[in-house]
Amino acid sequence: MPIAMPRVVQRPSPNYTPTPIRHDLLIAHMCEGGYAGSVAWCCRAATQAAPHAFMSEGGEEVTQTVPLQFEAWAECGFNGAGISLEIPGKTAEGIPQARWRAAALIFGWLCVAYNIPPVWARGGQGRGLCQHHDLGAAGGGHVDCSGVGSPTWINFVAMVGAARDELAKLPSLPPFLLHGLPNPHQVELPRDVAPTPSHGGAARNAPGDETAHPTASGFPCGSVADLQWRLNRAGAAPALTIDGFAGPLTRAAIAAFQSKHGLYVDGLIGPKTWGRLDAESDA
């Protein structure tokens, strides 16, 4: 029976440095909040924090915010060490077993994709899995997911190993997270929800981290900020504040642009809308 990976949506964040990472670690985080609000928070430039990906509460969806080859602003001094996944919830409430299983499948896929052993990398040393908690002050000083070396964590590492073994038996690895920047047609706007501070709102970039994105706007291709910049350049009225938040004004500007150019009006970004917007904003 085929293994069903979660649905993946691309919602690029500007909070990363385009420097290649080592792919030594898979780092589990606790959002200290919910899925949708944390994604919206980390898509804002002012936040100065974003992981590579978030998983939803039920594990049926994953939002990728940073390309897997670059430094996500997630663990301060450990940003270059590996791939980070945010798990929704709060430390004080713990993580339900079904959510651990969903996270184990994602980590199992990454173990196969990057040949990372499903073992506990204590203190973030060597290659394997760790929690943000493991990384200490150099990683931002966060306490999350479960106690360092706790039975819950050891059980999760075993679950990842089992998922890795099942995925490794398949003739080919199922397509899942993207290594490079997404194309615009692969991008979805964050839900129209209030951003909620992930990890208490702390910035997680390291000294010297800089953004450098290959678009005219200066924002990642397909990000909400890039979209807002393009809508403004195409004549959005009133002009949008470029804040990276896909609120009602941004959606209304998309609908107005679609109406002006004879496109289907739904306030959403599809291939035809992106194509026309690219042509207008590049003119």
ZAMARGU-4260 file (C-alpha; in steps of 0.2 Angstrom, whole numbers, plus 5000, padded with zeros to 4 digits):
<rodrens>
0) 5000/5000/5000 | 5007/5017/4995 | 5013/5028/5009 | 5003/5044/5009 | 5013/5060/5013
5) 5004/5076/5019 | 4999/5089/5007 | 5012/5102/5005 | 5009/5121/5001 | 5022/5134/4998
10) 5021/5150/5008 | 5038/5158/5006 | 5046/5168/5020 | 5059/5181/5018 | 5067/5176/5034
15) 5082/5165/5028 | 5099/5167/5021 | 5103/5160/5004 | 5119/5151/5011 | 5119/5132/5009
20) 5117/5121/5025 | 5125/5105/5030 | 5110/5094/5031 | 5117/5085/5047 | 5102/5088/5058
25) 5083/5086/5058 | 5077/5098/5072 | 5060/5097/5080 | 5052/5113/5086 | 5036/5117/5096
30) 5027/5132/5089 | 5020/5137/5106 | 5005/5141/5096 | 4994/5135/5082 | 4998/5130/5064
35) 4990/5144/5054 | 4994/5159/5065 | 5012/5153/5067 | 5014/5152/5048 | 5007/5169/5046
40) 5019/5176/5059 | 5034/5168/5051 | 5030/5175/5034 | 5032/5193/5040 | 5049/5201/5037
45) 5048/5210/5054 | 5048/5193/5063 | 5066/5188/5058 | 5062/5170/5061 | 5056/5155/5051
50) 5058/5136/5050 | 5060/5127/5034 | 5042/5119/5037 | 5027/5119/5048 | 5015/5104/5050
55) 4997/5106/5054 | 4988/5100/5070 | 4982/5084/5062 | 4997/5081/5051 | 4987/5081/5035
60) 4996/5097/5028 | 5014/5104/5029 | 5018/5122/5024 | 5036/5125/5018 | 5042/5142/5021
65) 5061/5141/5016 | 5070/5131/5003 | 5078/5115/5011 | 5095/5120/5005 | 5096/5137/5013
70) 5098/5143/5031 | 5081/5146/5039 | 5081/5158/5053 | 5076/5145/5066 | 5090/5141/5078
75) 5102/5156/5079 | 5119/5148/5080 | 5113/5132/5073 | 5104/5139/5057 | 5117/5131/5046
80) 5116/5114/5053 | 5100/5106/5046 | 5082/5106/5042 | 5069/5113/5055 | 5051/5107/5057
85) 5038/5116/5068 | 5025/5106/5077 | 5010/5115/5083 | 5006/5115/5101 | 5012/5122/5118
90) 5026/5114/5129 | 5015/5114/5144 | 5001/5104/5135 | 5012/5091/5127 | 5010/5084/5110
95) 4997/5070/5106 | 5003/5054/5100 | 4995/5055/5083 | 5004/5071/5080 | 5021/5063/5085
100) 5017/5050/5072 | 5013/5062/5059 | 5030/5071/5063 | 5039/5055/5062 | 5033/5052/5044
105) 5040/5069/5039 | 5056/5066/5047 | 5057/5048/5040 | 5056/5056/5023 | 5069/5068/5026
110) 5081/5054/5033 | 5079/5045/5017 | 5080/5061/5006 | 5096/5067/5014 | 5104/5051/5021
115) 5102/5057/5039 | 5103/5042/5052 | 5087/5041/5063 | 5097/5043/5079 | 5097/5056/5093
120) 5111/5069/5090 | 5114/5074/5108 | 5117/5093/5110 | 5115/5095/5091 | 5132/5086/5088
125) 5135/5074/5074 | 5121/5068/5062 | 5104/5064/5067 | 5088/5071/5075 | 5087/5083/5090
130) 5075/5095/5098 | 5077/5114/5098 | 5079/5111/5117 | 5095/5101/5113 | 5104/5116/5106
135) 5105/5126/5122 | 5109/5145/5122 | 5118/5144/5105 | 5102/5138/5097 | 5091/5152/5106
140) 5089/5144/5123 | 5072/5137/5119 | 5063/5123/5129 | 5050/5113/5119 | 5043/5097/5113
145) 5049/5086/5127 | 5063/5085/5140 | 5080/5082/5133 | 5083/5063/5132 | 5065/5060/5139
150) 5056/5043/5136 | 5044/5053/5124 | 5059/5059/5114 | 5067/5042/5113 | 5051/5034/5108
155) 5049/5047/5094 | 5067/5043/5087 | 5061/5025/5086 | 5046/5030/5077 | 5056/5040/5064
160) 5067/5025/5062 | 5052/5014/5058 | 5045/5027/5046 | 5062/5029/5037 | 5063/5010/5035
165) 5046/5009/5027 | 5050/5023/5015 | 5067/5016/5011 | 5058/5000/5004 | 5049/5009/4991
170) 5055/5009/4973 | 5056/5028/4974 | 5054/5041/4987 | 5037/5050/4986 | 5038/5068/4980
175) 5036/5080/4995 | 5046/5095/5001 | 5055/5106/4988 | 5073/5109/4988 | 5073/5125/4978
180) 5062/5141/4977 | 5044/5137/4972 | 5037/5143/4956 | 5022/5155/4958 | 5009/5142/4953
185) 5015/5132/4968 | 5012/5146/4981 | 4997/5148/4991 | 4994/5164/5002 | 4994/5161/5021
190) 4976/5160/5028 | 4968/5176/5033 | 4971/5174/5051 | 4980/5185/5064 | 4999/5181/5065
195) 5003/5173/5082 | 5021/5174/5089 | 5029/5157/5086 | 5042/5153/5100 | 5036/5168/5110
200) 5040/5180/5096 | 5059/5179/5097 | 5070/5183/5082 | 5080/5168/5077 | 5093/5174/5065
205) 5111/5174/5069 | 5124/5189/5068 | 5128/5192/5050 | 5113/5184/5043 | 5107/5193/5028
210) 5093/5191/5015 | 5097/5191/4997 | 5083/5186/4985 | 5083/5185/4966 | 5068/5196/4962
215) 5065/5214/4957 | 5055/5217/4973 | 5069/5210/4984 | 5057/5197/4992 | 5056/5179/4988
220) 5048/5174/4972 | 5029/5170/4976 | 5030/5177/4994 | 5016/5188/5000 | 5027/5203/5001
225) 5033/5200/4983 | 5014/5199/4978 | 5010/5215/4987 | 5025/5224/4978 | 5019/5218/4961
230) 5001/5223/4964 | 5007/5240/4969 | 5018/5242/4954 | 5002/5236/4943 | 4992/5250/4951
235) 4984/5244/4966 | 4973/5258/4974 | 4974/5261/4988 | 4992/5256/4988 | 4996/5241/4999
240) 5007/5241/5014 | 5021/5228/5010 | 5020/5218/5027 | 5019/5200/5020 | 5002/5197/5028
245) 4988/5191/5016 | 4974/5201/5024 | 4958/5207/5016 | 4966/5222/5007 | 4978/5211/4998
250) 4964/5199/4993 | 4953/5214/4987 | 4968/5220/4977 | 4970/5203/4968 | 4951/5203/4964
255) 4952/5221/4957 | 4967/5216/4947 | 4958/5201/4940 | 4942/5211/4936 | 4952/5224/4927
260) 4961/5211/4916 | 4946/5200/4912 | 4952/5186/4923 | 4941/5175/4934 | 4938/5185/4950
265) 4941/5174/4965 | 4954/5185/4975 | 4966/5170/4974 | 4983/5168/4965 | 4983/5155/4951
270) 4994/5153/4935 | 4984/5165/4924 | 4984/5179/4937 | 5002/5177/4941 | 5006/5177/4922
275) 4997/5193/4919 | 5004/5201/4936 | 5022/5197/4931 | 5019/5205/4914 | 5011/5221/4922
280) 5024/5222/4936 | 5039/5219/4925 | 5034/5232/4912
</rodrens>
